[in-house]
Amino acid sequence: MLTLHTDSRGRAHLVRGERIEAVGSLEELAAAHPHARVRRWPGILTPGYVNPHGNELLERAYHPDPREADALGTEPLTGAALAALPMDDARWGASARRGVQRMLAYGTVAVACEPLRVRAVQDAVRRTGIAVVPRTAPVAGAPSLDPFAHRPEAAPPRRPGSAAHFAVFDVEDETELAARGAVTCVATVLAGRLVFRRR
């Protein structure tokens, strides 16, 4: 199925399956592909962002299940709080899935990691579809789910043939995005699948 994702500026990505088939204006792509389904988004289409703290957030933190909120809270647990938890493969895998889901809400389409060592985390991250890119040096600053907490790193521009990974932010332009940050994310797409949509 062909889907045209378009933003408030009239810019569009034509997606077929897991790949970007074309990029351009809504007008030209809709004319060339009149039977494509059109999904209109408020704000701007972007390539999405890379979170540089993949290891810290996925293997050195526990993301509580909402059912554990009364006992554990809702924020990631690290250090002594993490050490006090009885962790097994099932719990690590579920935590990693929740961690990725929380990253997606900030328009994150990739995580930068040294090789992940926990097999359950490796499997969970692979199933989410988020891209994993190499990290060659330690990252300064406290780990954050929000890529704008530090200097934000955008994913590579989307081109024909590239993976259909991108994010939509409800802002007028990149200047407003820089000012307001990733909390303005309204949708994240991985491999052509809508994996996050703000209600």
C-alpha positions as CSV (number, residue, x, y, z in Angstrom):
1,M,0.0,0.0,0.0
2,L,1.2,3.5,-0.8
3,T,0.8,6.1,1.8
4,L,1.5,9.8,1.5
5,H,2.5,11.4,4.8
6,T,2.3,15.2,4.5
7,D,2.8,18.1,6.9
8,S,1.4,21.6,7.3
9,R,4.1,23.0,4.9
10,G,3.0,20.7,2.1
11,R,6.1,18.6,2.3
12,A,5.5,14.8,1.8
13,H,7.0,11.4,2.1
14,L,5.6,8.6,-0.2
15,V,5.9,5.3,1.7
16,R,5.6,1.8,0.2
17,G,5.9,-0.9,2.9
18,E,9.0,-0.3,4.9
19,R,10.7,2.2,2.6
20,I,10.5,5.8,1.4
21,E,9.6,5.7,-2.3
22,A,9.7,9.4,-2.9
23,V,10.0,12.8,-1.2
24,G,8.7,16.1,-2.4
25,S,5.7,18.3,-2.3
26,L,2.2,16.9,-1.6
27,E,1.0,18.4,-4.9
28,E,3.5,16.7,-7.1
29,L,3.5,13.3,-5.3
30,A,-0.3,13.2,-5.1
31,A,-0.6,14.0,-8.8
32,A,1.9,11.2,-9.6
33,H,0.2,8.7,-7.3
34,P,-3.5,9.6,-7.2
35,H,-4.5,6.3,-5.5
36,A,-2.1,6.7,-2.5
37,R,-3.7,7.0,0.9
38,V,-3.0,10.5,2.3
39,R,-2.2,11.0,6.0
40,R,-2.1,14.7,6.9
41,W,-0.2,15.7,10.0
42,P,-0.1,19.0,11.9
43,G,3.3,20.6,12.1
44,I,6.5,19.4,10.3
45,L,7.9,16.1,9.0
46,T,11.5,15.5,10.2
47,P,13.9,12.5,9.9
48,G,13.5,12.1,13.7
49,Y,16.2,12.0,16.3
50,V,19.0,9.7,17.7
51,N,19.1,9.2,21.4
52,P,22.8,8.9,22.4
53,H,22.1,7.1,25.7
54,G,21.0,3.7,24.4
55,N,23.0,1.6,26.9
56,E,22.2,3.7,29.9
57,L,18.5,3.8,29.2
58,L,18.0,0.2,28.1
59,E,20.5,-1.8,30.1
60,R,21.3,0.3,33.1
61,A,17.8,1.5,33.9
62,Y,14.5,-0.1,34.7
63,H,11.3,1.4,33.2
64,P,8.5,0.5,35.6
65,D,5.3,-1.1,34.3
66,P,2.3,1.3,34.9
67,R,0.9,-1.4,37.3
68,E,4.0,-0.8,39.4
69,A,3.6,2.9,39.6
70,D,2.4,3.0,43.2
71,A,5.4,1.1,44.5
72,L,8.1,2.2,42.0
73,G,6.9,5.5,40.5
74,T,7.0,6.2,36.8
75,E,10.5,7.4,36.1
76,P,13.4,5.1,35.1
77,L,15.2,3.5,38.1
78,T,19.0,3.4,38.2
79,G,21.8,2.9,40.7
80,A,20.7,1.5,44.1
81,A,17.0,1.5,43.2
82,L,17.8,-0.7,40.2
83,A,20.1,-2.9,42.2
84,A,17.4,-3.6,44.7
85,L,15.1,-5.1,42.1
86,P,15.0,-8.8,41.4
87,M,15.8,-8.6,37.6
88,D,15.4,-11.5,35.2
89,D,15.3,-11.8,31.4
90,A,11.5,-11.3,31.3
91,R,11.7,-8.1,33.3
92,W,14.7,-6.8,31.4
93,G,12.9,-7.4,28.1
94,A,9.7,-5.7,29.2
95,S,11.6,-2.8,30.6
96,A,13.5,-2.3,27.3
97,R,10.2,-2.3,25.3
98,R,8.7,0.3,27.6
99,G,11.9,2.4,27.4
100,V,11.8,2.4,23.6
101,Q,8.1,3.2,23.6
102,R,8.8,6.2,25.8
103,M,11.6,7.3,23.5
104,L,9.3,7.1,20.5
105,A,7.1,9.7,22.2
106,Y,10.0,12.2,21.7
107,G,10.4,11.5,18.0
108,T,13.4,9.2,18.5
109,V,13.9,6.8,15.6
110,A,17.4,5.5,16.6
111,V,19.5,4.8,19.6
112,A,23.3,5.1,19.7
113,C,24.8,2.2,21.6
114,E,27.9,0.3,22.4
115,P,27.0,-3.4,21.8
116,L,24.1,-4.4,24.0
117,R,25.0,-7.2,26.3
118,V,21.7,-8.4,27.8
119,R,20.2,-10.9,25.4
120,A,16.6,-10.1,26.5
121,V,17.2,-6.4,25.8
122,Q,18.8,-7.1,22.4
123,D,15.7,-9.2,21.4
124,A,13.2,-6.6,22.7
125,V,15.0,-3.7,21.0
126,R,15.1,-5.6,17.7
127,R,11.4,-6.4,17.8
128,T,10.5,-2.7,18.3
129,G,12.0,-1.8,14.9
130,I,14.0,1.2,16.3
131,A,17.3,1.6,14.5
132,V,20.5,0.9,16.5
133,V,23.6,2.8,15.5
134,P,27.2,2.5,16.8
135,R,28.4,4.7,19.6
136,T,32.1,5.1,19.6
137,A,32.7,7.3,22.6
138,P,31.0,7.9,26.0
139,V,28.3,10.6,26.0
140,A,28.5,13.5,28.5
141,G,25.5,14.5,30.6
142,A,22.8,12.6,32.5
143,P,20.8,10.1,30.3
144,S,17.5,11.4,29.2
145,L,14.6,10.0,27.2
146,D,14.4,13.4,25.6
147,P,16.9,13.9,22.8
148,F,16.7,17.7,23.3
149,A,18.0,17.4,26.8
150,H,21.5,17.6,25.3
151,R,22.6,18.7,21.9
152,P,20.0,17.0,19.6
153,E,21.3,14.8,16.8
154,A,18.9,14.4,13.9
155,A,18.7,11.2,12.0
156,P,20.0,11.3,8.3
157,P,17.6,13.0,5.8
158,R,15.0,10.7,4.3
159,R,15.6,9.9,0.7
160,P,14.1,7.5,-1.9
161,G,15.0,4.0,-0.8
162,S,15.8,4.8,2.8
163,A,14.0,3.2,5.7
164,A,10.6,4.9,6.4
165,H,11.7,6.2,9.8
166,F,10.6,9.7,10.6
167,A,8.8,11.8,13.2
168,V,6.3,14.7,13.1
169,F,6.4,17.6,15.5
170,D,3.5,20.1,15.9
171,V,5.4,23.2,15.3
172,E,5.7,25.7,12.4
173,D,9.3,25.2,11.6
174,E,12.7,24.0,12.9
175,T,13.3,27.2,14.8
176,E,10.1,26.6,16.9
177,L,11.1,22.9,17.3
178,A,14.5,24.0,18.7
179,A,12.8,26.3,21.1
180,R,10.0,24.0,22.3
181,G,11.7,20.7,22.0
182,A,10.7,17.1,21.4
183,V,7.6,17.3,23.7
184,T,5.9,18.6,20.6
185,C,6.1,15.2,18.9
186,V,2.7,14.0,17.6
187,A,3.8,10.9,15.6
188,T,6.7,8.6,15.1
189,V,7.0,6.1,12.2
190,L,9.4,3.2,12.0
191,A,9.7,1.1,8.9
192,G,6.4,2.5,7.6
193,R,4.5,1.6,10.8
194,L,2.9,4.3,13.0
195,V,4.4,3.3,16.3
196,F,3.5,6.4,18.3
197,R,0.7,8.9,18.0
198,R,-0.1,11.5,20.6
199,R,-3.8,11.5,21.5
